[in-house]
Each structure stands twice: as C-alpha cells, then as structure tokens.
Amino acid sequence: MADEVVEREFRIGNRYGLHGRTSARLVETARRFEADVRLIRNGEAVDCKSILDVLTLACGQGTPVTIRIEGRDASAAMAALEELVANKFDEE
C-alpha cells in the first residue's frame, strides 16, 4: 500500500495554547503512529513527535497551525489528532 498524505489546518482552541502538558499529549498521540507527523506554523514545520520541537513553535490560543502527515497510517493518525484538538487536549 502506498503512503498517504493528509493535511489539515486547525486553530489551537484551549485557553493556554500548546504548553508543556498539551504538547506532551500531542506528541504522545503522534508517536502512536508510524507516519511522519509535522506541525506547521507560519511556514515552519517541526517534528510532531518531539516535544521540544513542538514547544519551539510557541502556539498560543487561537494560533492557526497545519498538521501534515505522511505514511501508511496517515488517515488514522489524523483522526486521532483531530479528536485531540477538538477536545481541547482534554483540558477544558
């Protein structure tokens, strides 16, 4: 099966943005999948499986970001990440 590529834009909706705990949840979710997961803000793409990379983007509440996933399980990874973001990282 060929690699899939999926991409979607989100706005960070939780009150404090991507701080340590929410970034850890994002990274933990991304690591469950083999696909390459990138978090993109203002054209800068970082490895979504690295908490330090995610934190460097400094995404506050309302920040638009894009998640781009490439790999055999890209659709499943996107579904899990969409749910996490929609649920405001289970913080509210």
C-alpha positions as CSV (number, residue, x, y, z in Angstrom):
1,M,0.0,0.0,0.0
2,A,1.3,3.4,-0.9
3,D,1.9,6.2,1.6
4,E,-0.9,8.6,2.2
5,V,-0.5,12.3,2.7
6,V,-3.1,14.2,4.7
7,E,-3.0,17.8,5.8
8,R,-5.4,19.9,7.8
9,E,-5.5,23.4,9.3
10,F,-6.5,23.8,12.9
11,R,-6.8,26.7,15.4
12,I,-5.4,26.0,18.9
13,G,-8.6,26.4,21.0
14,N,-7.6,25.7,24.5
15,R,-7.0,28.6,26.9
16,Y,-3.3,28.4,27.3
17,G,-2.3,27.1,23.9
18,L,0.4,24.4,23.4
19,H,2.1,24.5,26.8
20,G,4.0,21.5,28.3
21,R,1.1,19.3,29.2
22,T,-0.9,19.8,25.9
23,S,2.3,19.5,23.8
24,A,3.0,16.2,25.6
25,R,-0.5,14.9,24.7
26,L,0.0,16.0,21.1
27,V,3.4,14.2,20.9
28,E,2.1,11.1,22.7
29,T,-0.7,10.8,20.2
30,A,1.6,11.4,17.2
31,R,4.0,8.7,18.4
32,R,1.3,6.0,18.3
33,F,1.6,6.0,14.5
34,E,4.4,5.1,12.1
35,A,3.6,8.1,9.8
36,D,5.7,11.2,9.7
37,V,3.7,13.9,11.5
38,R,4.6,17.6,11.1
39,L,3.2,20.6,12.9
40,I,3.5,23.8,10.8
41,R,3.1,27.4,11.9
42,N,4.0,30.3,9.7
43,G,5.8,28.1,7.3
44,E,8.0,26.5,9.9
45,A,7.5,22.7,10.1
46,V,8.6,20.7,13.1
47,D,8.5,17.0,14.1
48,C,5.3,16.5,16.0
49,K,6.9,13.5,17.8
50,S,9.4,15.8,19.6
51,I,8.1,17.8,22.5
52,L,11.0,20.3,22.2
53,D,10.2,20.9,18.5
54,V,6.5,21.4,19.3
55,L,7.2,23.8,22.1
56,T,9.5,25.9,19.9
57,L,6.6,27.0,17.8
58,A,5.0,28.9,20.8
59,C,1.4,28.3,19.8
60,G,-0.9,30.3,21.9
61,Q,-4.7,30.2,22.0
62,G,-6.2,30.9,18.6
63,T,-2.9,30.2,16.7
64,P,-3.5,28.7,13.3
65,V,-1.4,25.6,12.6
66,T,-1.3,22.9,10.0
67,I,-0.8,19.2,10.7
68,R,0.7,17.3,7.8
69,I,1.0,13.6,8.0
70,E,2.7,11.2,5.5
71,G,2.7,7.4,5.8
72,R,0.7,4.3,5.6
73,D,-1.4,5.1,8.7
74,A,-1.8,8.8,8.0
75,S,-5.6,8.8,8.0
76,A,-5.8,7.1,11.3
77,A,-3.2,9.5,12.8
78,M,-5.1,12.5,11.5
79,A,-8.3,11.2,13.0
80,A,-6.7,10.8,16.4
81,L,-5.1,14.2,16.3
82,E,-8.4,15.9,15.1
83,E,-10.1,14.4,18.1
84,L,-7.4,15.6,20.5
85,V,-7.6,19.2,19.1
86,A,-11.4,19.2,19.0
87,N,-11.5,18.1,22.7
88,K,-9.1,21.0,23.5
89,F,-6.4,18.4,24.6
90,D,-8.8,17.2,27.4
91,E,-8.1,20.3,29.4
92,E,-11.5,22.1,29.4
